[in-house]
Structures are given as structure tokens and as C-alpha cells.
Amino acid sequence: MTTLTPVLTDTWDAEKSWSLDTYLAKGHGYEALRKALTMAPADIVTEVKTAGLRGRGGAGFPTGLKWSFLPPDDGLPRYLVVNADESEPGTCKDIPLLMASPQHLVEGVAITSFAINCHHAFIYVRGEVLHVYRRLLQAVQEAYDAGYLGKNVLGSGFDLDVTVHAGAGAYICGEETALLDSLEGRRGQPRLKPPFPAVEGLYARPTVVNNVESIASVPSIIRNGASWFASMGTERSQGMGLFSLSGHVTRPGQYEAPLGITLRELLDMAGGIREGHELKFWTPGGSSTPMFDASQLDVPLDYESVGAAKSMLGTRALQIFDETTCVVRATSRWMDFYAHESCGKCTPCREGTFWLKQILARVEAGGGVDEDIDTMVDLCGNILGRAFCALGDGATSPVTSSIQLFRDEYQAHIDHHACPFDPVKSALFEYTPKSRTGALAGAATLGGH
Amino acid sequence: MTATADKATGAEAPVPTVTLTIDDVEVSVPKGTLVIRAAEQLGIDVPRFCDHPLLEPVGACRQCLVEVATPDREGNLRSMPKPQTSCTLEATPGMVVKTAATSPVADKAQEGIMEFLLMNHPLDCPVCDKGGECPLQNQAMSAGRPDTRFIDVKRVFTKPLPVSAEILLDRERCVLCQRCTRFSDEIAGDAFIALQERGAEQQIGRFDVDILDYVDDGARGAEATLAGGALTPDGTPFASYYSGNTIQICPVGALTNASYRFRARPFDLISTPGIAEHDSSCAAIRVDHRRGVVMRRQAGDDPAVNEEWITDKDRFAFQWQCAPDRLTTPLVREDGELRPASWVEALELAAEGLAAARGQGGVGVLPGGRLTLEDATAWSRFARTALGSDDVDQRARVHSEEETAFLARTVAGTGMGVTFTDLEKAPLVLLVGLEAEEEGGYLFLRLRKAVRKHGLKVMGVAPFATRGLQRLNGTLLASAPGREAEWLGAVTAQATGGLLPADLPEQEAQAITDLAAALAEPGAVILVGERLAGSAGAYTAALELAAATGARLAWVPRRVGERGGVEAGLLPGLLPGGRPLTDAVARAEVASAWGVDAASLPTTPGRDVTGILAALTDGTLGGALVGGLELADLPDPAAARAALAAAGFVVSLEVRASEVTALADVVLPVAPPVERSGAYVSWEGRVRPFPAALDSAAQPDHRVLAALAAQLDVPFEAVAELPRWTGERVEAPVEAPADLPELPAGTAVLASWHLLLDDGALQDGEPHLAGTAKVPVARLSAVTAEGIGVADGGAVTVSTDRGALTLPVTVTDMVDHVVWLPLASKGCRVHDTLGASPGDVVRLGAAAAGSDEAANGGAA
């Protein structure tokens, strides 16, 4: 039986958990920075490499290795950019972390900057979460005031400025190169690679872009050592991570556990599926990761095992849906999101999500035609691997995986010209279904037999 | 410095090649070549929309997907997991590429993208301007599905969206390839259009003042246009001299021209290559015509000259050639009125009149600056043989004896000098008396390319840094008009080890030192414009500077015919090929070529334009033979009108009715460029031949002059080409800078030049183009403005004893005590209204506030 391993969440129950005082008193705050400042920067990189920390933003690229891709220091600026543009449907780990204990990130930024010799780090926060933005600004100010940031950090002679930047509300800006363009004040759209950010990133200078949780995990590795970190998790997915349970689950929330834990174990801790219902499908790492059903309850939630089960660990956003949920409706809403958030740069994502959105809405409303299912599968094939960035690929995951698992349910919508589910039953709150407006208003009558 | 040295010798290091396989065919390409280019070399067609060889890769449309495998370290071929965009992928050694022709994966991928592109695209090909020459239409046929699976609702937009007065955008047809926005960012460098919104709502748009809480505070980064239009966030209006190129490179029918829209189908058009007649860049164009009517003009493809770009003037200004005031028959004056006449009658009368005028002091010859080389040669020969006159001058502008000597000495008969390619390789280009964007047309784009791609440094001697100079990242060497010679002289002094004046500000001293050093670098170029004729000593100083530093010197006139005219000898004292008229050997060579007795040629240099006009006025000259010349373009139009009115006998060769034809005794109609073949000579010295696009009975100048010569019994047959002149050349000019003018309170020195789009006769009949011309404004420095009590946006009256112009004021970072006006824009004809030229002292005064005239951007 796997147990929880609270590290980043350890002090969330403390009074004013977000304050620097709490972090110092209860969270071993800034011990790691003091230690790091006595180490050679290269040794810090090695430590993180040895620990096996992999990117917590979804892709799982080894963090230390990413840092070591920076070209040799030429004395000119190099940057650390923290990606806090958490926008994926279902993903909700960075924002709670920044609300509850932002100093983990600030200390991680200081250590990482010292390791890669960066003197100006940026934290790009999703613009919609104004309260998080304020809390982070406050945390950074506290760190400045205490001498953890600014000129001559803790008397080490190392200078570091941290800028917290609020985005303007675009999912695409979570893509690292689009984030850099946005941070530079341009229209947020992904850049052509190469050059990769490690070579030409922010302001065309070598740049490391890391997820909040990755950087926030760095202090614990430095303080406790690589072997401590590597002792958690599996052989190739080491350490702990935040697992965010949401949806039809008795106690939704953040569960910090070693990678490799299973959903069955997590559900046990969370009190199971909501009373009187059973699991229908779930996402292992946000809406962009192909969905699972009950048969994958025992898949270890690590990069390799989830990959082997034909999905992705992603951001460990475990969205749980019980049998009251219409998979067509869920997928349709996800597709609404992707169509709304497609940046528009490349054809397949821009046009494909626009098309899929209309088919899904039509099928859900009872206007589907027999060809629609095959057409959707084929369109997803024309988007996947053809789009400019990974966000286009991600948009196809819910469609292809839901058709794979629940093709009959799609067919039932088409055959009976209506959705067999009552959306009110799946709601966890008082809910009156809204009818579609705009171009999708007449969806039910568009297709038909 | 090694790199610079290599640059100079032109010896480029050999580029290593890589060998790859595309569709089972091996090909070697230079390292860095994109896969899509390598495929082109093999003749393998890969469909594409966003890709354009002159723009940076973007990889947006995804149409050019191919399957790629590359060898790993052990040499085993590894397939890339996803199809790759061949427009962004550089070829690497051993790469194996499979296009749609050999790969089902690539074929499916391309078909999928094409289906997506067509999904929201309107099926209005039958009425679309692009239909028949449309990359989307063509590639949909080759790479698309035969039918559509889309049964849902298409995205719609209001259309058209006017991007400017001449460009209308149909957003529904747009495939968002970003060619147009990349063109304006990368090539032209002028804010113009940009992507807006996102997802399926993403669209090309101009800045919308109603969004983003934009506050128009009146601050302007650049000049407003006559037709108004929206502004960019920095206050720059959406105006560009090069915007028409976006229509041509648009791979669908999204960008359309207001004049051409819905007027023709590409497959009904006949295309004839041509050379643009609007400036001395002599850009290659394509004239598209239908049933004897020119419908549009496109950029030609000429990598050595204009690549694939032309100015909007080259593209849209062609209606003048078939304007309603076109002359179709000869006219003769009878009882004070012009009446149509037969060619026989008109030629007889013209010959008689010219012969008589020759006997009464001689005939002044004013051919104008827009002739082809053949015409210029004929005019030169006709003047010297049929009229026995060296009173010949093509310059319809400010001119000087110094310039005559400069051109005869260093330009005439020198063949190809500095070329566009040389500019690209140059480490430094110094612009003197020349605004590349306003006066050089395409020249500006090549300079900008050199700046962007090859690190060219540009410096400009001018009263202020124009938007053009700024977009070249140019350094301004601030100079009041007339003071250019002092700047150049100081640099010469620095280059030759002389001392700089002790009181020179440090910044200027540094600029001079830098410039002297940069000009000494191999390949450095000095480009001088025709405006130096109005700045005493400037041509002299430019020659001295070139000699002192080793920099190459080139003269860039504004009008298309001027370089050819210099070659043909359309200046007093200058025979064809740079031969001095005063040289007996030169005269003998020319006389023999022209089949006349050398003794019959004039031996002393004649009058220039000013001299000819004065002699016509006082009756010293008996008559005039005038070509395509606008009197309002001359430095003193009033004097010119009086001269031609007073002249004993005037023959005019013109395409359209003009002030000259109204004063002429005989008018002989001649053909516009589109109705005749010929050749212009570009500022480079490059001969630019072009065929006749339209069948026409209209005669070019040289045929009309031949008929006149026959009437006068003067031989005018074609002759063998003159050999290259190796004898003595005209003496170099020696002219000192003029004394500093007195500037009493309330006066300033006039600075002025032509804007590319102005009131010129060759832009007549194209209101949409005129709408993109800049609003005439007066530019003053803050100090000058304060001196007369006007503020930015107020109105100033610039006056002389002749007249006054009232214009809105744009306070500009510029030389004090100078006022800049556009030379010949609508509502601001400086020569005509003020009788003044750049460098002259004019009076300045605040105009009555809120004057309607000023607010509308011009005087009557």
C-alpha cells in the first residue's frame, strides 16, 4: 500500500501557510538555498539530475538534463522562466500550490537561478487567477525583504531579480515558446524550433523554461539529497508529485504521493466514487491525455506505465466521471475549450477543432449522422502529429479515446437522435442545462437521417 | 576584419553541400537549404501556402508535410515519428524524404490539411479575382479530396474589410498563411496589418481603435494618409508604399485591389513583361491586359534588380497612359486655337516653324526626364543635327552647372557601376540628397534587405530622419539643405588627415570619424541624389569624398529616363557616351555615326533649362521643342509658362494634353510606354528593355523625330553603335559651398523633396492609390515652431513674395530654422506656389487657428 508523501503540501494545514514565516518555521524554509549557495552550481545541476526529477508540467523531460542543455556561459544574460500558466481542463495543482505555499517556488527559483547562473527569473502566471498573482507578488516581496532575492542573496554575492508576470488569458501561452513570445510582449503563438529556448529563448538568450511544481521540488532535493528523492516513486519516474482528484469523487483535492501510485489507491484515500455510483471513465493527466476506464484502475501512475497503457501521465489531473456522465457531452465540452483556445497559427488545430466542435455538438443534440464517428476519428488523425505544437495533438485525445472506449454510446446518440443521459443527474450542484446558442443552436437539425 | 575583406573581394567561401534523397532521387544542395527548395530543384511539387522563398519560414499552414527519415549516429535510417513541414526543415546529409508522390502518409497528411483549409473557404471561385491563378484552387485539385465531408456551418466575416484605400480584405477567403503580415514586417518594415483574435476567429486585420482601450493621443510615429485609415498602437497609420505586393503573394483571393476587384479573370488576360516607368530602379513588371486595355500590373521576377517586389506606384499607377486627355492626333494652332490635323500637315508645319526658329536665334530643346534610351538618343541627335543646337537639357527639376559637369564627368558613358547586388554586399551606404523610399522606389527594399540580412549600415545626410531612414536603422547626419557640402567636406578632411573644426559638437565629430573610417572599408558606397543640384558644392564634395576614401559613388536620379538621357547626351555640352561637346575628336566620332558633317555640330556648350527659358523669354531663342515635361515640376513654373508663351514657335511631343501642349503651336502625339517597345537605363546603368504590351498606332518619340528630320531633310537612319569613349572627359566640377544664408526672425531655410505618391501626372486616374498618399504637412523643429508660436498640430503659413502655403505642423526632431514641405503633393506645390526651391529662405508664420485649409491638410 502506497502512502502519501507530503512535501510541497506539508504545511498547507498550517496557519497562514502561504506566509514566509510559516515556511521558515514549519517547512525548513530556505535551508536548501543556504546549502545551495555553498555548492558549486554544476553540483546542483548534478544533484537534480541524479535525483531523477522529471518535468512536472506534463511532458516529463528530465529537469537537470534540460538545465545542462544551456550553452556555456558567455557572460551575457540567461534566463529562468517558470511556467505557471496552468490552464488545462482538469489540471489544478500549480494554482493550489501557489495559493497555499508559494515560497516553495520562490526558493526553487533562487536555487535554480544560482545553478544556471541566471540573474533575472520570470514567473509567468495565468492571468485569470488574480488572487494567485497577488499572493505570488506578496511572496516574492517577502523573499526580497528577507534577503533571499535581490542584490547579494544571503551575502553570497549572487544577485537575483524575480519578475512575476500575469498572462492575458490564453491556453496557448502554456506552450513554452508561446509563453516566451507573450512574455516579450508579442502575440502568444508558438515559435518555430529550432532554435530551442535553451539556445535562443527569452529575448533570444539561453533560457530554461520549467513548470511550477518542478522548480518547487528543487529545494527538497537539495535539502534532503538526491537519494532521498529517488527513493520515492518508480525506477524511472522518481520522486513525489501532486495528484489532483476532481469530479465524481467523495473527497476531491490534492494528494501528494510517490509516482507510481494507482488510481485505486488514491480513490481509497479519497473515499471512493461518490456514494451510490461507479467509475465510468477518468483522465490520468488532464483532458489532453487519452481517457481510461475502470480497467486501468491499477495502472501505476508513472510516466512509463501510463504511456504503456496508451495515455500520458501529463499533469496528474485525475478527473473522475461516474456512470451518470454522457461521454459525448464531456468530450463536446472539452472540444469547445480546444476550439476556443486554439491559437489559430496552424491549419489543423484551428480548423480541425472548429469542425470537431460542431460535429460533437450536433451528435450530442441528436443531429448526428452515421459517418460522423468515422469522420471524427479521421479528422483527429489529420490533426495528430500534423499540428504546429503539442496542443493540437492534445485536442484529439478525448475524441479518439472516448470513441475507442464508448463507440456504442456515440452510435446510440446518432441512432436515437438524442442524448440518452440526463445532465442534471451528473451534476454535483443545482443545475439547469442551458441550450446552445449561436452557430450551434440548430445543431440537432443539421445532420439527421 | 577578415570577413569584411572577403566581402570586398567578393570571394565567398564555398558553401558546403549536403546530399539527400527525395522520392528516391538523390540531390546535392548547399548546406542550409530547406527541403522544399531541394524538392523544387528536382522538379518535385510540394504544395504550400505560407512558404515563400523571400520570406522567413513560419510553418503555419502545414500543407507541405512530407515523411522524413534521417540516419542516426550508427548510420541506421530512423523515421521521424511525425510528418515534417518541408518549408521549415533544413536538408541534412543522408536524409530520406518522401513526398506525397511516394508516401501514403504524406499524401494523407496533405489531403487532410487541404480539407481543413477548404472547410471554411467560400466556394466563390467563379467570381474571385484569384480564380484561375490561385494556388489554393490549383493545389486543391492536385492534393485535395474530390468532395467535402463538412456539413456544418462555415465561419463568416463581414467583407470586404478595407485595409487601405486600395487594398480590400476578404477574411473568409484567407487561409492565414501570414505571407502578407510577414511581408510588411520583414520586407517593407511598415506597420500595416497583423493577426488578430485566435482559433477559427483568427484573422488578418488592421488596428482597431475600438479595442484594447486605445487612446489616440495624436502622437504620430509616421505620416497620415489622405484616405485616412486606422492607426497602429504606436500611432502609425496603416500606409505602405509596398502594400500591393501582399496582393500578389497572397495564395488565395483574400487581398484584392480596389480598382481591379471583380474586373477581369486571369485566364482572359494577356501578360507582357515590362519595366516600370516611375523611378530609376526600373523594376521588372508584368503588364496584364485584355482586349487592348491594361487591367493590372504585377511585379516581375528579376532577382538581379527588384527580386519580386515593386512599389504601389509601379503596380497601380498606369491609368495615365490611357487617360481621357490622351492625345490621339496631331494638333496645329490656327487662329489661336489648337485643331486636329493630319500627320502630314502637322509635320510640315512643325518643320517649317522649327527651321524658322532656328534662323531666329535657335531652338531650345527640353525633352523631359522620362524618355527611353532610344528616344533620348533621337532627341540628342535631332537637337544637334536637325536643329544645330546644344541648348538641350532633360532636367525638369532643380539643376546646376555643377551637376552638368558632375554627370558628364562621372556618370555618362560609365556603364554599369554600383549595382543592387553591390549594395547588398556593402558594409556602408551613405545617402546624400536622396530619400531611398520616397525617391528610389524599390531601391529602399533592397537597402532594407541588406540591412536585415547582411548587416549593412546606412547613414543619411538629411534635415531629419525619415521613417524610411529609421526603417533602415540608419544614422542621421543632420544637415540643413544647402549644407551637405560642409558635411562631406568634413569627412573628406578627416579621411585625409585634416583637422575637424574645434567647435564641432562631440557627437558630430564622432559621426564624422566613424563615417570616414566606414567609407574606407572595401565596398562602401555613396549614393547621391539629384537634389544635390540645389546644394552648391555638394557634388564637388561628394567626388572629393569618394576619392579620399575609396568609396564607390553612384548617382540615383528620381525619373526613369534621366540616366538614359545622360548616356544619350541630353545635357548641354555633352554628346552621347560621355563625349565632351568641346572635344573635336568626340564631335567627329558622333558626326560620323550620325552621318553628318562634323562642322555642322555645335561646338560650344549650350544653355541649360534655366538658360533656355530665359532666352525664350527675351527672344534670344526663336523657338522650343518640348517633350514630356510638366511645367509645374520646373524650379520656376511661372517663368517657364511665360517663356513658352513668349516663344516664337513651340513644338510639343506629348502623350497627354498638358500645360505645354496648351502653349504649343504644333502638338505631335507620342506613345506611352505600354504602347511601344524601348529600353530604360536604371540608376545602376543597367539597360532595361521592354516590349510593347498593346498593339497601337501611336508612335514613340524617336519615330516622330525621324519623321520631322525627314521633313527637314536631315539624315536620321539607324547607325552603328558608338564605340566606348576613351578620350578626355568633361572637367570635374569645382564649386564651393554657398555662404550661410541670412535668417531674419520669422524665416527659415526650405527643405523639400518629392514623396513617392504625390501630385505627379503619372499617378492620374487612380484615386485608390492617391488615397494612400501621405497628407502634406510642414515639419519644423520644436525650436523653430516655438519661434513662430505654433504647436504640433497647429498650422503654419510658409510664404515668399510669390505666394503662400498653409499646412498642418508636425513638430519633428530635426535641424532648427528649417521648414520641410513635400515638394509636389496635392495642395502643396512648392515650386509652383512659392517659386522657391530647397535651400531658399522662406517666411514662416503661424496661420489662423482652426483654419479649414490647414485641417484638411493643404492649401488650395
Contacts between the chains, C-beta under 8 A, distances in Angstrom:
chain1	res1	chain2	res2	distance
A	170	B	198	7.0
A	172	B	198	7.5
A	187	B	194	7.7
A	187	B	195	6.3
A	189	B	195	7.8
A	192	B	57	6.6
A	192	B	58	6.8
A	192	B	59	5.5
A	192	B	88	5.8
A	339	B	199	5.9
A	339	B	200	6.7
A	340	B	199	6.2
A	341	B	198	7.5
A	341	B	199	7.0
A	342	B	198	6.6
A	342	B	199	4.0
A	342	B	200	7.2
A	343	B	198	5.2
A	343	B	199	7.2
A	343	B	202	7.6
A	344	B	176	6.6
A	344	B	195	7.2
A	344	B	197	7.2
A	344	B	198	4.6
A	344	B	199	5.2
A	344	B	200	7.3
A	344	B	201	7.4
A	344	B	202	2.9
A	345	B	60	5.3
A	345	B	176	7.8
A	345	B	202	7.9
A	346	B	59	7.5
A	346	B	60	5.6
A	346	B	61	7.3
A	346	B	62	5.3
A	347	B	60	7.4
A	347	B	61	5.4
A	347	B	62	5.1
A	347	B	63	7.3
A	347	B	113	5.4
A	347	B	116	5.0
A	347	B	117	5.7
A	347	B	175	7.3
A	347	B	176	7.6
A	348	B	62	5.8
A	348	B	112	7.1
A	348	B	113	6.3
A	348	B	116	5.8
A	350	B	116	7.8
A	350	B	176	7.1
A	350	B	199	6.0
A	350	B	200	5.9
A	350	B	202	6.4
A	351	B	116	3.7
A	351	B	117	6.9
A	351	B	119	5.4
A	351	B	120	6.3
A	351	B	200	6.8
A	352	B	116	5.8
A	353	B	199	7.0
A	353	B	200	7.7
A	354	B	119	7.7
A	354	B	120	7.2
A	354	B	155	6.9
A	354	B	199	6.9
A	354	B	200	3.9
A	355	B	116	7.4
A	355	B	119	6.0
A	355	B	150	6.5
A	355	B	152	6.8
A	358	B	152	3.8
A	358	B	153	6.5
A	359	B	152	6.8
A	362	B	152	6.8
A	369	B	151	7.4
A	371	B	149	7.1
A	375	B	149	5.4
A	378	B	112	7.9
A	379	B	112	7.7
A	381	B	108	7.8
A	381	B	112	7.3
A	382	B	108	7.6
A	382	B	109	7.2
A	382	B	112	2.9
A	382	B	113	7.2
A	382	B	115	7.1
A	382	B	116	7.0
A	383	B	112	7.9
A	385	B	81	7.1
A	385	B	82	3.8
A	385	B	83	6.7
A	386	B	62	5.6
A	386	B	65	6.2
A	386	B	82	7.3
A	386	B	83	6.5
A	386	B	109	5.5
A	386	B	112	6.6
A	386	B	113	6.6
A	387	B	62	7.2
A	388	B	59	6.2
A	388	B	60	6.9
A	388	B	62	7.0
A	439	B	153	4.6
A	446	B	151	6.8
A	446	B	152	6.3
A	446	B	153	7.5
A	447	B	151	6.3
